[in-house]
Amino acid sequence: MSQFTQLPKSSQLNEFTTLELAQALMERLSISPNDWHRLKSNRNSRASEQIAAALVYLLNNQPQEALARLEQASGWLDRSISAPPCPSHGEKR
């Protein structure tokens, strides 16, 4: 049995453009400020966020921006990049 389910062909998703669907996906996968500390190093969350952004750029005919996001996603998945430290931590007052 597949882990993916198919939507019915009469789905209401047909009312939206591909770009609108991609933008909704990007919004859904974006890490909110409230979740930043919890998810900033979560490789799947960070890669998903970047891949969704890449799709939006690609659909907006901005392939170079899409490629940059895909490279970031790849870096998260292959562990070649990590989250930088939070700028508000370690500040001297």
Secondary structure, DSSP 8 states (H G I E B T S, - for coil): --S-----TT-GGGGS-HHHHHHHHHHHHS--GGGHHHHTT-HHHHHHHHHHHHHHHHHTT-HHHHHHHHHHHHHHHTTS------TTTT---
